[in-house]
C-alpha cells in the first residue's frame, strides 16, 4: 500500500515542469525562522551541522534532501540571522567560519540545482511518454467499447425481429409432444420414471446473489511519525547508552544532583544514529543542571564530525517528565533539529522517558513563552509527548565523553 502511494506521488511530481519542482524544494529550504530566545551562537553551531548533514545526503545520492539543507543554510546565514537581536554580539571569528562555509555551499547548491533540473527533465519526459501511451490505450479501449456496443445493438435488433415474427410450429412445442406409452401391468398404466424427461426449474427460479462483503481496510504497520507535514527520520539509540550514563551519574544521584549530557551522532542512510554522549562541565542541583564552557562541546563535535541529536539528564528525586525549564531547553534543540529528543532518567523510580515537544502545539507555545526559571505551563493540550521515532539498537556501540576531567 505504501509503495503504491509512493508511486502515485512520484507520477504526480513527474507531471510538473522541472523548474517548478526545484522551486518547491527551494521553498522548503526558506522555511526557517530565527527565534530571539535561542542564542545566535546555537544557530551558528546548527548551521555547520546542516552542512555536515547535507554533505552526507549528497554522498548517499539523496539529492533533494541535500539541496533543501543547503538552501536552509544559505537562507539562515545570508538573510535571517541578521534579524536576531543579539547578532552584533557574535564574535567575528564565528561569523568568519560560517562565511567560509557559505562560499563552499553556494556553488555546490547551484551545481546540485542543475543536476536536479536534468533529473526532473528526464522524469518529466518519461511521464509525458507514458501519458501518450495511456492516451492511445484509452482511445483504443473507447473505440472497442463503441464497437462492442454497436454489435450488441445489432444482435438485440435481430432478437427483437424474431420475437415479432415467431415460427408457428415451434410455439409451445412441448405442449403438443406425445408422451411415449407407459408400460402396462395387469391392464394398468404406470409412469416410466426412467424414461420421463427430468423436470425443469420453473421460469421464476431464483439464484441467490453472493453476499456483499465490505472492502477490507489495509492498515500500514509501523506508521511513521510526521512533523509539520514531513516524515521524522528514525533516531537509533544504543541500548548500552542508558546503563553507562546512569553509572556515570550515580555519584551525583547519591547527592541528589542532576547530571546532563549531549546526545551526538551521525546521519547515515536517512537515519540519525547516536554514537556519543558528551558530558560537559556543568553545575547541578536537585532539580536543574546548566552547562559551562560550551565551546569545548562544539570543538569536540567539530573534531569528530558529530551532529547534535538531543540531550539526556537525570531526575534524582522525581519521576521522568519534562519540567518547565526542561521544556525550554528541549525547544532550543527541537527548533534546530525536529527529530531531537530529550531522554529523562529517574533512577529512584526506575523510569526512563524519551520525550519531545508536541509538534502541533508544544513547540509553538514554548517558543513564544518569555518566562524564565521554573514557571507554570498548561497541561491541556499536552506540551510534550513520548516519541515513537526512537529505535533502540542492542548491538550499537556508544562512546561516553566526559569533558569534566
Buried (B, 14 or more C-beta within 10 A) or exposed (E): EEEEEEEEEEBEBBBBEBEEBBEBBBEBBBEBEBBEBBBBBBBBBBBBBBBBBBBBBBEBEBBBBBBBBBBBBBBBBEEBBEEBEEEEEBEEEBBEEBEEBBEEBBEBBEEBBEEBEEBBBEBBEEBEEEEEEEEEEEEEEEEEEEEEEEEEEEEEEEEEEEEEEEEEEEEEEEEEEEEEEBEEEEEEEEEEEEEEEEEEEEEEEEEEEEEEEEEEEEEEEEEEBEBEEEEBBBBBBBEBBBEBBBEBBBEBBEEEBBBBBBBBBBBEEEBBBBBBBBBBBBEBEEBBBEBEEBEBBBEBBBEBEBBBBBBBBBBBBBEBBBBBBBBBBBBBBBBBBBBBBBBBBBBBEEBBBBBBBBBEBBBEBBBEBEEEEEEEBEEEEEBBBEBBBBEEBEEBEBEBBEBEE
